[in-house]
Amino acid sequence: MINLGSWMNGILIGWGVDPKIANTFDEMIIAALLVILAIGLDYLCQAIFVGSMKKLAQHTHYQWDSLLLKRKVVHHLVHTIPGILVYALLPLAFIRGKGLLLLSQKICAVYIVFALLLAINGFILVFLDMYNMRQVNKNRPIKGFMQVLQVLLFFIGGIVIIAILIGKSICFGRATGSRFLVQTRTVSYRKLR
């Protein structure tokens, strides 16, 4: 397996850097290079995907592609690509620093989840815009329902982000879900009586 930290360590020692200093800074230099690579990849992917989407929107008469650009759905989805790349390459960079590896992976995972939350929120807003464009639906507004969906989305996203940061699973299991269902049915049955 390729070890980018050892590779950078060899380069630094080859340049005449003291081995103690090379051992200290080799993984941090690789992490900085990964961040620079991610930023460059983000700009490249933005130019390719968002640029091609803009050209597609100009040449078609459909509204959905213009709305996807307006609500930045593609923009936020493209942000996940560098995050996934960095997340996958981090174990190759940090061999000795396991604590720094876990912290960096948590930061990447939070970044990916947040970008996906923004993209899903954009999809909700695109759906709302498309719904409001139809004349038939002018008398039946669903903005309140969409806002409830947005609050629910960010509430669940916040729970996922907190679970990532503290390192706990968000799965409750069958027993907890069943107990919650029984308690809710009991409470609603008592209210009916």
ZIZI-V38116 format. One line per field, one symbol per residue. phi: phi as a letter, one per 20 degrees, with the letter a starting at -180 (. if undefined). psi: psi as a letter, one per 30 degrees, with the letter a starting at -180 (. if undefined). A space follows every 10 residues. Layout:
phi = ???
psi = ???
//
This chain:
phi = .fdfffffff ffffenfggf ffffdfffff ffffffffff ffffffffff ffffffffed efefffffff elffgfffff ffffffgfeg ffedeeefff ffffffffff ffffffffff ffffffffff ffffffefec fcffffffff ffgfffffff fffffemdee fenfffffff ffffffffff fff
psi = kkjeeeeeee eeeffgkkee eeeefeeeee eeeeeeeeee eeeeeeeeee eeeeeeeefl glfeeeeeee gheeeeefff eeeeeeeefe ffejeeieee eeeeeeeeee eeeeeeeeee eeeeeeeeee effkeegefi kgeeeeeeee eeefeeeeee eeeeefglkg kfleeeeeee eeeeeeeeee ef.
//
